[in-house]
Amino acid sequence: MNTLSSHVLDTTLGKPVAGLPITLYTCRGDSLQTQTDHDGRCSQWQDADFIAGEYRLRFHCQTYLCQTHGQSFYPFVDISFLLGDQSSHYHVPLLISPYGFSSYRGS
């Protein structure tokens, strides 16, 4: 079975982002709400079954960026990705700052 995790890092401060709300949109049309833990990580998706298909993570970053840096160009960041049909672990990190973000497939 596939598994999914994420990690959010504030590149301006060089620190993880705790308590950031995340919405996962599954290939079946469901949406699940969660948030990052104290270390900016997230791997708790209720009882999601990660079958092959297209998924999207929405990171709700505006409140955090405004409170921490006084401004945010992005109200949220959406990252769409594909999960394969083999049993793999997928890690989707997000690096954010008030005016930029990046992501990649981690391990």
C-alpha positions in Angstrom: 0.0 0.0 0.0 1.2 3.5 -0.7 1.9 5.9 2.1 2.2 9.7 2.1 4.0 12.3 4.3 4.8 16.0 4.1 7.1 18.5 5.8 6.8 22.3 5.7 9.9 24.4 6.2 10.1 28.2 6.5 13.2 29.0 4.4 13.4 32.6 5.7 13.8 31.4 9.3 15.3 28.0 8.6 12.7 26.4 10.8 9.8 23.9 10.5 6.3 25.3 10.4 4.1 23.8 13.2 0.3 23.8 13.1 0.0 24.7 9.4 -3.4 23.5 8.1 -3.3 21.1 5.1 -6.1 19.8 2.9 -5.6 16.6 1.0 -7.8 16.0 -2.1 -7.8 12.4 -3.1 -8.3 10.7 -6.5 -11.7 9.6 -5.3 -12.9 13.2 -4.8 -12.6 13.1 -1.0 -10.9 15.8 1.0 -9.2 15.4 4.4 -8.1 18.1 6.8 -5.0 17.9 9.0 -2.1 20.1 10.1 1.6 19.8 10.6 3.0 18.7 14.0 5.5 20.5 16.2 8.3 19.6 13.8 6.4 20.7 10.6 5.7 17.1 9.6 2.5 15.5 8.6 1.7 11.8 8.0 -1.7 11.5 9.6 -4.4 11.2 7.0 -7.2 9.6 9.0 -8.0 6.3 7.2 -7.0 7.3 3.7 -6.3 4.5 1.2 -3.7 5.8 -1.2 -4.5 4.0 -4.4 -2.9 5.0 -7.7 -4.2 8.3 -9.0 -3.9 12.1 -8.9 -3.8 13.8 -5.5 -3.5 17.4 -4.4 -2.2 18.9 -1.2 -3.3 22.4 -0.3 -1.1 24.2 2.2 -3.0 27.0 3.8 0.0 29.3 4.4 -1.4 32.9 4.4 -2.2 33.1 8.1 1.2 31.7 9.1 3.2 33.9 6.7 1.3 37.1 7.7 1.7 36.4 11.5 5.4 35.4 11.1 6.6 37.7 8.4 3.9 40.4 8.2 3.0 39.6 4.6 2.2 36.8 2.2 1.9 36.8 -1.5 0.3 33.3 -1.5 -3.0 32.6 0.3 -2.3 28.9 -0.2 0.0 26.6 -2.2 -1.4 23.7 -4.2 0.8 20.8 -5.1 -0.7 18.1 -7.4 1.0 14.8 -7.9 0.5 11.2 -9.0 0.8 8.1 -6.9 1.7 4.9 -8.7 0.1 1.5 -8.2 3.1 -0.1 -6.5 3.6 0.0 -2.7 5.7 3.1 -2.3 6.3 5.9 0.2 5.7 9.4 -1.2 7.0 12.4 0.6 5.9 15.9 -0.6 7.9 18.6 1.2 7.0 22.3 0.9 9.6 25.1 1.4 7.9 28.5 1.9 8.8 32.1 2.4 6.5 35.2 2.0 7.3 35.5 -1.7 8.3 32.1 -2.8 7.9 28.3 -2.5 9.3 25.1 -3.9 8.6 21.4 -3.6 10.1 18.1 -4.8 9.5 14.4 -4.3 11.4 13.6 -1.1 12.1 10.3 0.5 
